[in-house]
Amino acid sequence: MTPPLLRIGTRGSPLALAQAEELKRRLATAHPSLAASDAIETIAIRTSGDRGGERPLAEEGGKGLFTKEIEEALFNGRIDVAIHSMKDMLATLPKGLVIAACLPREDPHDALLSPRANSLGALAKGARLGTSSLRRKALALHARPDLKIVPLRGNIGTRLAKLAAGDADATILAIAGLKRLGLADKITAPLSPGEMLPAPAQGILAVEIRADDARARNLLAPLDHAETAACAAAERAFLAALDGSCRTPIAALATIAKGRLTLAAAIVSPDGSKLHRTERKGTTADAAALGRDAGGELKARGGPGFFA
């Protein structure tokens, strides 16, 4: 058999495989030589996060759980490129790896899914909100301290099944994942950034390569979406300034209009009792600087014990 021209590494969940298919389609469009059915191979890799149980991700190691084994496959040459949901990636990449492309961003917002209420505010007093996201838990409790948070892990299909089975009265999921799986009809109500500011880089697919792989870099160059990359730079710089991971409730969303970037950012205490927000505006060229500055401000406002 002729070896594939390119090997893509990804998690094996339905969403991750759908994301890998999106990358394959974009590569085939940009490079006709990759359009043949056997030109690109998708290699599914089981990660530490996929082996987890019902405990919140923060208790099992936080960010990196869904990328570690895939990045190891990049290092050892088993794959040529890796595709990730960027919100799952550490703020600082392992030495020797770089992000070569950000695909155009899908809707970055969260959505409420519930058979019991049509909004977060309409949930009954003491309703059970199913989530294992520390950010979603903290922001939901800030708005509704009466809610009971119950763990809800697994891929999107598993979480929808648990919701249907009555394990929770509502859950919150990323609109991007639901849309990529053709499940947008499951959404009860989108949540505005004022209600539920997204995770940094939510809705962005990042393609990671070895820093010295010029061939992969050249193949991916036409796929890099400049506006998405600028938003990612601002949000990830904010995350890095706070040493952020799944262990800390951190939220950020950058938007671009008429060449100007606006960054909304927040930190929340895990119990939702304290919330600090800030905003930065500037050029897309200053994206990372805006993120660092916002992170520095909120780190100072929160103080050393804020996430304890």
TITORTI-792974 format. One record per residue (C-alpha): residue in three letters; residue number from 0; y, z, x. Coordinates in pm, whole numbers, padded with zeros to 5 digits, always signed. Layout:
BEGIN
PT  code  pos      c2      c3      c1
PT   ALA  NUM       Y       Z       X
...
END
This chain:
BEGIN
PT  code  pos      c2      c3      c1
PT   MET    0  +00000  +00000  +00000
PT   THR    1  +00354  -00073  +00110
PT   PRO    2  +00541  +00256  +00158
PT   PRO    3  +00844  +00311  -00069
PT   LEU    4  +01185  +00227  +00069
PT   LEU    5  +01323  +00561  -00043
PT   ARG    6  +01169  +00894  -00146
PT   ILE    7  +01359  +01122  -00385
PT   GLY    8  +01276  +01491  -00397
PT   THR    9  +01335  +01689  -00713
PT   ARG   10  +01206  +01977  -00920
PT   GLY   11  +00931  +01888  -01165
PT   SER   12  +01095  +02002  -01490
PT   PRO   13  +01163  +01739  -01758
PT   LEU   14  +01537  +01773  -01694
PT   ALA   15  +01502  +01739  -01317
PT   LEU   16  +01283  +01431  -01353
PT   ALA   17  +01535  +01277  -01595
PT   GLN   18  +01806  +01340  -01335
PT   ALA   19  +01594  +01170  -01067
PT   GLU   20  +01552  +00871  -01299
PT   GLU   21  +01930  +00850  -01335
PT   LEU   22  +01962  +00841  -00956
PT   LYS   23  +01696  +00568  -00936
PT   ARG   24  +01879  +00355  -01193
PT   ARG   25  +02208  +00387  -01011
PT   LEU   26  +02049  +00304  -00674
PT   ALA   27  +01874  -00002  -00818
PT   THR   28  +02204  -00125  -00966
PT   ALA   29  +02389  -00079  -00638
PT   HIS   30  +02107  -00219  -00422
PT   PRO   31  +01890  -00496  -00575
PT   SER   32  +01633  -00440  -00298
PT   LEU   33  +01558  -00103  -00459
PT   ALA   34  +01505  -00246  -00808
PT   ALA   35  +01132  -00311  -00766
PT   SER   36  +00912  -00058  -00945
PT   ASP   37  +00754  +00062  -00619
PT   ALA   38  +01071  +00066  -00407
PT   ILE   39  +01163  +00427  -00487
PT   GLU   40  +00916  +00715  -00512
PT   THR   41  +00997  +01039  -00694
PT   ILE   42  +00831  +01345  -00543
PT   ALA   43  +00826  +01656  -00763
PT   ILE   44  +00844  +01982  -00568
PT   ARG   45  +00775  +02323  -00718
PT   THR   46  +01043  +02571  -00619
PT   SER   47  +01058  +02949  -00607
PT   GLY   48  +01272  +02944  -00920
PT   ASP   49  +01004  +02751  -01108
PT   ARG   50  +00749  +03018  -01024
PT   GLY   51  +00966  +03301  -01156
PT   GLY   52  +00884  +03516  -01453
PT   GLU   53  +01112  +03658  -01721
PT   ARG   54  +01342  +03856  -01491
PT   PRO   55  +01701  +03730  -01456
PT   LEU   56  +01749  +03498  -01159
PT   ALA   57  +01987  +03747  -00999
PT   GLU   58  +01697  +03992  -00964
PT   GLU   59  +01475  +03732  -00797
PT   GLY   60  +01717  +03612  -00533
PT   GLY   61  +01990  +03419  -00710
PT   LYS   62  +02103  +03072  -00609
PT   GLY   63  +01881  +02884  -00369
PT   LEU   64  +01566  +02958  -00566
PT   PHE   65  +01574  +02606  -00709
PT   THR   66  +01663  +02427  -00384
PT   LYS   67  +01490  +02601  -00091
PT   GLU   68  +01157  +02415  -00097
PT   ILE   69  +01327  +02082  -00168
PT   GLU   70  +01558  +02129  +00130
PT   GLU   71  +01258  +02217  +00346
PT   ALA   72  +01102  +01885  +00243
PT   LEU   73  +01421  +01711  +00355
PT   PHE   74  +01412  +01884  +00692
PT   ASN   75  +01049  +01793  +00759
PT   GLY   76  +01091  +01429  +00651
PT   ARG   77  +00867  +01443  +00345
PT   ILE   78  +01158  +01309  +00137
PT   ASP   79  +01468  +01104  +00221
PT   VAL   80  +01710  +01238  -00040
PT   ALA   81  +01716  +01532  -00278
PT   ILE   82  +01882  +01547  -00616
PT   HIS   83  +01998  +01881  -00753
PT   SER   84  +02195  +02025  -01038
PT   MET   85  +02487  +02120  -00818
PT   LYS   86  +02539  +02453  -00993
PT   ASP   87  +02199  +02562  -00851
PT   MET   88  +02307  +02501  -00491
PT   LEU   89  +02432  +02762  -00247
PT   ALA   90  +02804  +02747  -00178
PT   THR   91  +02725  +02678  +00189
PT   LEU   92  +02453  +02425  +00270
PT   PRO   93  +02189  +02480  +00540
PT   LYS   94  +02299  +02343  +00877
PT   GLY   95  +02191  +01983  +00916
PT   LEU   96  +02212  +01894  +00547
PT   VAL   97  +02508  +01737  +00362
PT   ILE   98  +02596  +01617  +00014
PT   ALA   99  +02616  +01238  +00035
PT   ALA  100  +02709  +01167  -00327
PT   CYS  101  +02816  +01330  -00650
PT   LEU  102  +02719  +01128  -00957
PT   PRO  103  +02973  +01101  -01242
PT   ARG  104  +02997  +01436  -01416
PT   GLU  105  +02837  +01489  -01754
PT   ASP  106  +03003  +01722  -02008
PT   PRO  107  +03048  +02047  -01808
PT   HIS  108  +03076  +02285  -02104
PT   ASP  109  +02828  +02529  -02256
PT   ALA  110  +02710  +02524  -02616
PT   LEU  111  +02586  +02781  -02865
PT   LEU  112  +02247  +02718  -03023
PT   SER  113  +02161  +02936  -03319
PT   PRO  114  +01983  +02917  -03655
PT   ARG  115  +02182  +03221  -03767
PT   ALA  116  +02551  +03146  -03706
PT   ASN  117  +02781  +02853  -03640
PT   SER  118  +02989  +03021  -03370
PT   LEU  119  +02975  +03305  -03119
PT   GLY  120  +03217  +03504  -03333
PT   ALA  121  +03006  +03453  -03645
PT   LEU  122  +02693  +03616  -03502
PT   ALA  123  +02600  +03935  -03686
PT   LYS  124  +02690  +04268  -03527
PT   GLY  125  +02420  +04358  -03274
PT   ALA  126  +02271  +04008  -03276
PT   ARG  127  +02032  +03918  -02994
PT   LEU  128  +02171  +03662  -02751
PT   GLY  129  +01902  +03517  -02529
PT   THR  130  +02010  +03429  -02177
PT   SER  131  +01920  +03506  -01816
PT   SER  132  +02254  +03380  -01683
PT   LEU  133  +02465  +03667  -01555
PT   ARG  134  +02781  +03461  -01617
PT   ARG  135  +02693  +03381  -01979
PT   LYS  136  +02590  +03740  -02041
PT   ALA  137  +02913  +03880  -01895
PT   LEU  138  +03144  +03637  -02077
PT   ALA  139  +02959  +03684  -02407
PT   LEU  140  +02983  +04062  -02377
PT   HIS  141  +03352  +04036  -02293
PT   ALA  142  +03405  +03857  -02625
PT   ARG  143  +03139  +04048  -02819
PT   PRO  144  +03049  +04386  -02663
PT   ASP  145  +02818  +04458  -02956
PT   LEU  146  +02573  +04180  -02875
PT   LYS  147  +02228  +04269  -02745
PT   ILE  148  +02134  +04053  -02445
PT   VAL  149  +01766  +03962  -02421
PT   PRO  150  +01609  +03771  -02126
PT   LEU  151  +01538  +03404  -02199
PT   ARG  152  +01407  +03197  -01909
PT   GLY  153  +01216  +02873  -01868
PT   ASN  154  +01310  +02508  -01894
PT   ILE  155  +01519  +02385  -02186
PT   GLY  156  +01216  +02305  -02402
PT   THR  157  +01072  +02652  -02344
PT   ARG  158  +01399  +02821  -02433
PT   LEU  159  +01438  +02614  -02749
PT   ALA  160  +01083  +02706  -02851
PT   LYS  161  +01154  +03076  -02791
PT   LEU  162  +01469  +03051  -03001
PT   ALA  163  +01275  +02881  -03283
PT   ALA  164  +01007  +03151  -03261
PT   GLY  165  +01268  +03421  -03322
PT   ASP  166  +01277  +03571  -02973
PT   ALA  167  +01658  +03564  -03002
PT   ASP  168  +01920  +03498  -03268
PT   ALA  169  +02113  +03261  -03042
PT   THR  170  +02123  +03121  -02693
PT   ILE  171  +02375  +02940  -02474
PT   LEU  172  +02282  +02626  -02279
PT   ALA  173  +02465  +02363  -02076
PT   ILE  174  +02562  +02059  -02282
PT   ALA  175  +02488  +01835  -01981
PT   GLY  176  +02119  +01925  -01973
PT   LEU  177  +02080  +01884  -02348
PT   LYS  178  +02246  +01542  -02339
PT   ARG  179  +02036  +01422  -02044
PT   LEU  180  +01721  +01513  -02240
PT   GLY  181  +01842  +01357  -02564
PT   LEU  182  +01869  +01699  -02730
PT   ALA  183  +02240  +01709  -02811
PT   ASP  184  +02149  +01730  -03180
PT   LYS  185  +02023  +02086  -03114
PT   ILE  186  +02378  +02206  -03043
PT   THR  187  +02523  +02438  -03305
PT   ALA  188  +02872  +02447  -03156
PT   PRO  189  +03032  +02356  -02821
PT   LEU  190  +03200  +02650  -02649
PT   SER  191  +03553  +02603  -02521
PT   PRO  192  +03645  +02705  -02164
PT   GLY  193  +03843  +02990  -02319
PT   GLU  194  +03524  +03126  -02476
PT   MET  195  +03273  +03041  -02206
PT   LEU  196  +03413  +02904  -01880
PT   PRO  197  +03133  +02703  -01715
PT   ALA  198  +02952  +02775  -01391
PT   PRO  199  +03105  +02611  -01084
PT   ALA  200  +02981  +02249  -01058
PT   GLN  201  +02804  +02259  -01397
PT   GLY  202  +02720  +01907  -01517
PT   ILE  203  +02734  +01759  -01164
PT   LEU  204  +02433  +01598  -00996
PT   ALA  205  +02449  +01622  -00616
PT   VAL  206  +02247  +01407  -00379
PT   GLU  207  +02165  +01581  -00051
PT   ILE  208  +02048  +01420  +00272
PT   ARG  209  +01994  +01501  +00638
PT   ALA  210  +02330  +01486  +00814
PT   ASP  211  +02201  +01241  +01074
PT   ASP  212  +02043  +00997  +00827
PT   ALA  213  +02287  +00705  +00837
PT   ARG  214  +02059  +00481  +00628
PT   ALA  215  +02045  +00722  +00336
PT   ARG  216  +02418  +00787  +00363
PT   ASN  217  +02494  +00414  +00342
PT   LEU  218  +02263  +00366  +00043
PT   LEU  219  +02431  +00650  -00145
PT   ALA  220  +02793  +00571  -00056
PT   PRO  221  +02851  +00337  -00354
PT   LEU  222  +02726  +00607  -00593
PT   ASP  223  +02973  +00878  -00494
PT   HIS  224  +03220  +00938  -00779
PT   ALA  225  +03555  +01037  -00629
PT   GLU  226  +03691  +01242  -00921
PT   THR  227  +03365  +01433  -00963
PT   ALA  228  +03353  +01499  -00587
PT   ALA  229  +03708  +01639  -00598
PT   CYS  230  +03625  +01870  -00889
PT   ALA  231  +03311  +01982  -00705
PT   ALA  232  +03512  +02051  -00389
PT   ALA  233  +03756  +02276  -00577
PT   GLU  234  +03491  +02467  -00770
PT   ARG  235  +03256  +02514  -00474
PT   ALA  236  +03542  +02624  -00246
PT   PHE  237  +03628  +02886  -00508
PT   LEU  238  +03263  +02996  -00516
PT   ALA  239  +03243  +03011  -00137
PT   ALA  240  +03560  +03221  -00114
PT   LEU  241  +03389  +03480  -00334
PT   ASP  242  +03054  +03459  -00150
PT   GLY  243  +02921  +03368  -00494
PT   SER  244  +02566  +03329  -00614
PT   CYS  245  +02364  +03395  -00929
PT   ARG  246  +02413  +03763  -00846
PT   THR  247  +02778  +03753  -00946
PT   PRO  248  +02945  +03640  -01271
PT   ILE  249  +03174  +03363  -01148
PT   ALA  250  +03312  +03073  -01353
PT   ALA  251  +03527  +02772  -01271
PT   LEU  252  +03618  +02432  -01409
PT   ALA  253  +03832  +02166  -01245
PT   THR  254  +03974  +01877  -01446
PT   ILE  255  +04178  +01576  -01338
PT   ALA  256  +04451  +01400  -01530
PT   LYS  257  +04689  +01139  -01388
PT   GLY  258  +04577  +01218  -01035
PT   ARG  259  +04651  +01589  -01068
PT   LEU  260  +04377  +01850  -01049
PT   THR  261  +04379  +02169  -01255
PT   LEU  262  +04137  +02449  -01166
PT   ALA  263  +04063  +02726  -01415
PT   ALA  264  +03870  +03012  -01255
PT   ALA  265  +03747  +03356  -01350
PT   ILE  266  +03542  +03654  -01238
PT   VAL  267  +03381  +03894  -01483
PT   SER  268  +03223  +04233  -01437
PT   PRO  269  +02849  +04216  -01519
PT   ASP  270  +02896  +04429  -01832
PT   GLY  271  +03182  +04209  -01952
PT   SER  272  +03434  +04491  -01957
PT   LYS  273  +03670  +04339  -01699
PT   LEU  274  +03783  +03978  -01672
PT   HIS  275  +04025  +03824  -01424
PT   ARG  276  +04143  +03465  -01467
PT   THR  277  +04365  +03239  -01262
PT   GLU  278  +04468  +02875  -01245
PT   ARG  279  +04572  +02631  -00974
PT   LYS  280  +04727  +02286  -00994
PT   GLY  281  +04768  +02026  -00723
PT   THR  282  +04657  +01691  -00589
PT   THR  283  +04293  +01591  -00561
PT   ALA  284  +04339  +01581  -00183
PT   ASP  285  +04406  +01955  -00196
PT   ALA  286  +04099  +02031  -00410
PT   ALA  287  +03920  +02256  -00162
PT   ALA  288  +04240  +02438  -00066
PT   LEU  289  +04314  +02510  -00433
PT   GLY  290  +03966  +02654  -00476
PT   ARG  291  +03992  +02873  -00167
PT   ASP  292  +04332  +03003  -00277
PT   ALA  293  +04209  +03087  -00627
PT   GLY  294  +03905  +03260  -00479
PT   GLY  295  +04119  +03464  -00245
PT   GLU  296  +04342  +03579  -00530
PT   LEU  297  +04057  +03687  -00758
PT   LYS  298  +03868  +03852  -00474
PT   ALA  299  +04175  +04066  -00406
PT   ARG  300  +04235  +04140  -00774
PT   GLY  301  +03875  +04239  -00832
PT   GLY  302  +03847  +04460  -00526
PT   PRO  303  +03538  +04539  -00319
PT   GLY  304  +03353  +04718  -00599
PT   PHE  305  +03403  +04461  -00872
PT   PHE  306  +03052  +04316  -00859
PT   ALA  307  +02874  +04639  -00771
END
